Every structure is written in structure tokens, then in C-alpha cells.
Amino acid sequence: MEAVNRKITKSASTSTLEGLMQSKDSSVTQEPLDKDKLAWVLITPSILFLPLVLGDGYYINVMNFIAIYSIVALGLCLLLGYGGQLSISHSAFFAIGAYVSPIICLRYGLHPLVAIVLSQGIAAIAAWGIGAVVLRLKGHYLAIATLSFTIIIEVLIRELDWLTGGLEGLSSIPPISLGGFLIDSDWRFYFIIWSVVMLLLLFGLNLVNSRVGRIFRAIREAEDIASLFGADVKKYKVKLFILSSVYASFAGSLYAHYINFVCPAAGSIMFAIEIILVIAIGGYTLLWGAMLGVAFITILNEYLVALAEYKRTIYGLALILTMLFFPNGVLQGFKDFARILVQSLKKGART
Amino acid sequence: MLQLNRVTKNFAGLRALSNVSFEVKEGAIKGLIGPNGAGKTTIFNVITGVFPPSEGAILFLDKDITLQRPKEIARVGISRTFQKPHLFKSFTVWENVMLGRHYRTKAEFFACGLRYPWAKREERMIREQGLGYLRMLRLADKRDRIANKLPMGEQRYLEVARALSTEPRLLLLDEPTSGLNDYETDQFRDILFEIRDMGVTLLVIEHHMKFIMSVCEEIVVLNFGAKIAEGSPEEIQHSPEVIEAYLGVEEEID
């Protein structure tokens, strides 16, 4: 009720010219109350204040990894959940970010921030090259083509040992520093990484609720019809692929400068598949769902160390259960459940 | 406005259209009728670039558009609806029309993701204009429903609204009244006149004879991919070729 009142006063206070344009029912052309935005405004400060309440501890380390993987998951969620393009190359782009930035840093002695920016440029160019070729393909064929790219990157990382350190990887990667302030502890990194995640999430939320987001969803549903409305489908697919891949490589760069060490495991195929799995569990048509999935799997990973050997079995089981009970992901399932609950409560109140 | 010159379309030996020529004048509502399989929808597909004609040329506003692709056709100012509605099923009614505004607007990745002020203004314009087209098709009350959940008749209305929102000069309607009840059909007649009065030229494929005879000034009749008659509704109704195509010819039985 309060929200409605606020809407009305808001529309009354707009200038007369706008008031005339919005003729009959001006309240409907106002932006609807954006629940995602509201959730963002509430959740962002609570995440950033969390360590101030709970203090230092191991959980900060876990939260940092959740943040890093969230960035990858957000990128894939945009591509797969909204654009409908299944790509198994996100671990490859994560690895590109995780290797290129330290290599620039260690070999040419550039500042880590400069190196991170440069490596995103390189990742974007790679994504453009790959995307322009493989996005001609659809469905399974696209998945297989991107998977081969992942395999190529994985092999290159192991074989080019003069550049990547081979199986030993790269160590003593300098941490990020902001004007002399070194981001070298879990505690300090926490604020940086979570600010980045929430900003990237906000960018994603803005994007999917806009002209461009509508075109992505249209492409997912029916490419040929989307092109009938003047959309250059191919161009949009490539752009989305680049954006999504840069999310992954950005996460990779931050990861490398955070743990100060990278090894070939960063680019493994299993990682690419895990990210898809995480999105399927959380809900691939919701950006929040992707993050929830990451949090769920990461926490599972951390606190079930004793069951490490059965990790994949547990993942598989979780996926099967999700698919059976929440085919659109856990978050969507919760939302539907809450809606049904509210409706039945209302009904109960009326009778 | 639109001219078809000796358009022929072959599908692997099957001649779907042979030497079809006709013209649609600016501001007209032109009908396109014929028995099933006569090639009516093929004409729409050829005009909108779904597949190019095998021979012949198509001119729109004196420009050759014969080989244009669908995404370019929208930009020249031709929009269409389908025999079976092809809506974006998971979109709301409103979003379907908003998508139609796509190429008339220009906010791209960063403008949308960072919500530049001008992109916000543009988005508000898209919402308002979309709502305007929904009002015109009597769908404004249902704007937040999922498109797929609408009854068939309203899905057809929505397709028209979405096609209109691209601001076409020429609108191609493929059997707009099939699946409409009598009340909706009458209402749709008024809507067609409203659309024409907006300055949009219409080419309508139709099976509903009473409807097409009451809205069109001129009608083209196709049979087996060839044009067999063209003229006013009265002329068509009295043309022996048309009667033959629809009712068949009497055969003498010995």
C-alpha cells in the first residue's frame, strides 16, 4: 500500500510537460517497483558490514571464494540463462585472466591494476575471435565447440611451460595495491571483491531489464523472429559472449592476485562444468540464483572436506534433486513456493 | 507502394508461385485470398526475405528489396504477423510490444548496464509507446500477463500490436481473424480501419470471406501459385475463375 502511495505522489510531482505526455493512467508508465533492485540495496550493505559484526575468521576466506566464483557464474548466467547460448569455455577464460595478468606483472613489472585491465582486453579479443566463429553453431554443437576451446587452453597452459610455468604454475604473484595500500589479507580483499561483485551484479540486473536484455531473451526463445524485428542477432550473440567471457577472465585475474599463485587446475574442464552445474542448481534464469548456487556449492565444498572423495557424487545428487523438485532452480522454486503460500494465506484470511 | 513483378518461387521442382504480379497502393487495405496451398503465405515469406524469389523482383517505395534479409526488411518499414502466432512466449504482453520498438531505439550494452540518463528516458519512452499500441488493440489491461497464457484471439491482437510498434509503412497480416469469435472479428474490422487511418498500408491474407469483402477495396486471388483474378470485391465475387477455384467446375458425366 505504501509503495502505491509513493508512486502516485511521485507521478504527481513530475513536470507538467511529462504529466501531459503520460495522459490517462500515468502511474502505469512509471518504472515498476524493481524487486531485484530493492534486494540489491538491502543485501549489498549487509554483506559489506558482515565482517564488522562477525569479526575476522576463516569464513571470510570462504566468502572471498564465493565472490570470485560468483563473478564467473554471473557471466555465464547472462549468456546461458538470458541469451540461451550454452558455453563450456568459462574455465578457459578464467584461466586466461588468471595467467595473463600475472605474466604481465611478473615479466614486464607492470602494476597489478594495469595488468588486470590489459588482461581483460586480451580476454575480450580472444572471446571476440572465438565467439565470431563458434556462435554460428547452436545448442549441442556450440557446447562441443566451446568445449574444444577449453581443452586447447588447458593443454597450452601445461605445455607452454616457459610462459606459464607448466605444471608448477606461477607463484609469488604480487597482490593488488591501491595507491600504496596493499590488498594482501583476506580481510582487505573481502571489501574489494564484494564491491566488485555487487557492482557487476547491478550491471547485470540493469542489462537484463532493458532494451538489450529483451533482445537476449528474444534470441533465447526464437532467433529468427527476433531478427524480424530488426535485431542483428549474430552481433548481439557475439557481444554477449564477450561480456560473459570477460566476467570470467576478470574473476580469474582477481583470483590470481588474491591467492598469489596459479596452477593448471584453474583452467580445468571440470571447473567449467561445475559452474554450469552451480547455475542449474541456483536457477539459471535469475542472476541472484546463480550467486546462491555458488554459495551453496562452495560452502558444501568447504565444510564437507571429510567427504571430498564423494564430492562429485554429492553434486550429482544435488543436481538430480534440483531438477526433479525445482526445474527452474532453487531460487525460482522458493519464489514460487512463497507466492503460493502468500496466496493461500490471503484466501484463508478472506474466508 | 509495394510492387511484385513476375515473382516466381520454386521449391526443389515444386512451383509455389508462378509469375505473380500485383501492386499495393499507399493507404490501401488489399486482400489476398485463395484456396489452401495457393501460395499466399509464400508471398509473405518472399516479401519479408525469409527466402528470396527464384525469379522476378519486388519493389517497395520504388526501391528493389528482392534480396533483402528479414532484419533489413524491418528497417525498410515492412512488418508482419503469422498464421500461427509467433510471440515471445515467456515475455509479458507489454514486453512483446516493447521488443517491437527495438530498432527504433538505440541504447546499447553500456548505456543499458550503467543506466545512462538518456537510456533511462528512452526506456520510459519505449514503455509509454508500447502501452499506446496495446491500448489501440484493447490489450492495455492485460499488459502484465504472460503472452502464452492469453486466449488465441488476444494472441493475434498482440501480434498486430507488436508488428505495429515497429512503425511500419506496410503491414502484412496473415489470417488475422482465424480463431477470433464474431464479436472480436467485428472489433478487428474497426481496428484495421484505425490502423489504415494512422497511415499504414495493409496487405491481408484471409479465409473469412465476409470479413475480407467488407474491409478491402481490392482483392487478389491466387490459385496453385498463380494470380487468377484481381479487382474489387464485387468483381471477384462474379469472376468465373474464382468461382471455379473455390467450388470446382461441373463435369459432365456420361
Contacts between the chains, C-beta under 8 A, distances in Angstrom:
chain1	res1	chain2	res2	distance
A	21	B	128	7.1
A	22	B	128	6.8
A	28	B	131	6.7
A	28	B	143	7.5
A	29	B	124	6.8
A	29	B	127	5.4
A	29	B	128	4.8
A	29	B	131	6.1
A	31	B	123	8.0
A	31	B	124	7.3
A	31	B	127	7.9
A	203	B	113	4.3
A	203	B	114	7.0
A	204	B	113	7.5
A	206	B	112	6.2
A	206	B	113	5.0
A	206	B	114	7.1
A	206	B	115	5.3
A	207	B	109	7.1
A	207	B	112	5.4
A	207	B	113	4.4
A	210	B	107	6.7
A	210	B	112	3.7
A	210	B	113	7.7
A	210	B	119	7.3
A	210	B	123	6.2
A	211	B	98	8.0
A	211	B	101	7.8
A	211	B	102	6.5
A	211	B	105	5.8
A	211	B	107	5.1
A	211	B	112	6.0
A	211	B	119	7.9
A	211	B	122	7.4
A	211	B	123	6.7
A	211	B	126	6.7
A	212	B	107	7.1
A	212	B	108	6.5
A	212	B	109	5.9
A	212	B	112	4.6
A	212	B	113	7.9
A	213	B	112	7.1
A	214	B	91	7.6
A	214	B	95	6.2
A	214	B	98	6.3
A	214	B	99	5.0
A	214	B	102	7.3
A	215	B	99	7.2
A	215	B	102	6.2
A	217	B	88	7.1
A	217	B	90	7.1
A	217	B	91	6.9
A	218	B	88	5.4
A	218	B	91	7.7
A	218	B	99	5.7
A	221	B	88	5.0
A	221	B	89	6.4
A	221	B	90	6.4
A	221	B	91	7.8
A	222	B	86	6.5
A	222	B	88	6.8
A	224	B	70	7.3
A	225	B	86	5.0
A	225	B	88	7.2
A	226	B	99	7.8
A	227	B	69	7.8
A	227	B	70	5.3
A	227	B	71	4.4
A	228	B	48	7.1
A	228	B	70	4.9
A	228	B	71	7.2
A	228	B	73	7.7
A	228	B	74	6.1
A	228	B	79	7.9
A	228	B	80	7.3
A	229	B	74	5.7
A	229	B	99	6.1
A	229	B	100	5.8
A	229	B	102	5.2
A	229	B	103	6.7
A	229	B	162	7.9
A	229	B	166	6.2
A	230	B	71	5.7
A	230	B	74	3.8
A	230	B	75	5.4
A	230	B	102	5.9
A	230	B	103	3.0
A	230	B	166	6.8
A	231	B	71	6.6
A	231	B	102	5.5
A	231	B	103	6.8
A	232	B	71	6.2
A	233	B	71	7.5
A	239	B	109	6.3
A	243	B	109	6.8
